[in-house]
Amino acid sequence: MRKPLAVLATTGAFLLLGAATPVGRLDVAVAGLRSANGVIRLCLTASPKAFPACHNDALAVRRNAPAGSPLLAFDGLPPGDYAAAVMHDENGNKRLDTFAGIPREGFGFSRNPVVRFGPPRFSAARFTVVGAANRQQVRMRYMF
């Protein structure tokens, strides 16, 4: 009687594993940093309403890395559309410093869209994660 239960449990485990949601990996390389001072702060979101700051998005993923190591990795992402916003927090105060509304620290976005007045729309920075090998290169911009 125990053997059929063991077979049933094993078969059930394989079925559950086979039905698992596929996940992807994303590597984000940050280029054009003007110094190795401070921290790179990256926010990754799938919500157009939460972009670029990721406020009020419980599913947003945030990563920090020393500015001297400008590669950030995200494992276990569900397939779908995302956008990333990056900030070079040179003084480490956990915010983007501005003067008269103009950023004094570096910033960038996935797909490197044109930035005029204010951040780009989600659609301009959107990219799709599929499979295990996805890569974005974000080029930093400095206004001062």
C-alpha positions in Angstrom: 0.0 0.0 0.0 2.9 2.4 0.7 4.5 1.9 -2.8 1.5 3.4 -4.8 1.4 6.4 -2.4 5.1 7.0 -3.1 4.7 6.7 -6.8 1.7 9.1 -6.7 3.7 11.6 -4.6 6.6 11.5 -7.0 4.4 11.9 -10.0 2.7 14.8 -8.4 6.0 16.5 -7.7 7.1 16.2 -11.3 3.8 17.6 -12.5 4.2 20.6 -10.2 7.7 21.2 -11.4 6.8 21.0 -15.0 4.0 23.5 -14.5 6.2 26.1 -12.8 6.3 29.5 -14.4 9.4 30.1 -16.5 11.8 32.7 -15.1 14.4 34.9 -16.8 17.6 36.6 -15.9 18.5 40.2 -16.6 21.9 41.8 -16.5 22.0 45.6 -16.5 25.4 47.2 -17.4 25.7 50.9 -16.5 28.0 52.9 -18.8 29.3 56.4 -18.7 29.7 56.9 -15.0 31.8 60.0 -14.3 33.3 58.7 -11.1 33.5 55.6 -9.0 32.1 57.6 -6.0 28.9 56.6 -4.3 26.3 54.1 -5.3 24.3 53.0 -8.4 20.6 52.7 -7.6 18.4 50.8 -10.0 14.6 50.4 -10.0 13.0 47.8 -12.2 9.2 47.8 -12.7 6.6 46.2 -14.9 4.0 48.9 -14.0 3.7 51.9 -16.3 2.1 53.8 -13.4 5.0 53.3 -11.1 7.8 54.2 -13.6 10.3 55.7 -13.1 10.4 55.9 -9.2 8.7 52.6 -8.5 6.6 54.2 -5.8 3.5 52.2 -4.8 4.7 49.1 -6.7 5.0 46.2 -4.4 6.4 44.1 -7.2 9.2 46.5 -8.2 12.7 45.2 -7.7 15.5 47.5 -6.5 19.2 46.9 -6.5 22.2 49.0 -5.3 25.8 48.5 -6.3 29.0 50.4 -5.7 29.7 52.8 -8.6 33.0 51.0 -9.1 31.0 47.8 -10.0 28.4 48.9 -12.6 26.8 45.6 -13.3 23.5 44.6 -11.7 21.9 41.2 -12.0 18.2 40.2 -11.6 17.4 36.5 -11.4 14.0 34.8 -11.3 12.1 37.4 -13.3 8.8 36.3 -14.8 8.7 36.9 -18.6 7.1 40.2 -19.5 7.7 43.9 -20.2 9.8 46.0 -17.8 11.5 49.4 -17.6 14.5 50.4 -15.5 15.5 53.7 -14.0 19.1 54.2 -12.8 20.6 56.9 -10.6 24.2 57.5 -9.7 23.9 58.6 -6.1 27.4 60.1 -5.9 27.1 61.4 -2.3 25.2 58.4 -1.0 22.2 60.3 0.4 19.7 57.9 -1.2 18.0 60.5 -3.4 18.6 62.3 -6.7 20.0 65.7 -5.9 18.6 68.5 -8.1 19.1 72.3 -8.5 16.0 74.2 -9.8 14.5 70.8 -10.8 17.6 69.8 -12.9 19.4 66.6 -11.7 22.9 67.3 -10.3 23.6 63.5 -10.3 23.6 61.0 -13.1 20.5 59.3 -14.3 19.6 56.8 -17.1 16.9 54.5 -18.4 16.6 51.2 -20.1 16.8 51.4 -23.9 18.4 54.9 -23.5 15.5 57.0 -24.7 15.8 60.7 -25.5 15.2 62.8 -22.4 13.9 66.3 -22.8 11.9 67.7 -19.9 11.3 65.1 -17.3 11.7 61.4 -17.4 10.6 59.4 -20.4 7.4 57.4 -20.5 7.4 53.7 -19.6 6.8 52.8 -23.3 10.1 54.5 -24.3 12.1 52.6 -21.8 10.2 49.3 -22.1 12.0 46.0 -23.0 10.8 42.4 -22.8 12.4 39.7 -20.6 12.2 36.3 -22.3 14.3 33.3 -21.4 17.5 33.1 -19.3 19.8 35.6 -21.1 18.6 39.2 -21.2 20.8 42.3 -21.2 20.3 46.0 -21.1 23.0 48.7 -21.2 22.1 52.0 -19.6 24.1 55.1 -20.5 24.3 57.6 -17.7 23.6 61.3 -18.3 24.8 64.3 -16.3 23.4 67.7 -16.6 26.0 69.5 -14.5 
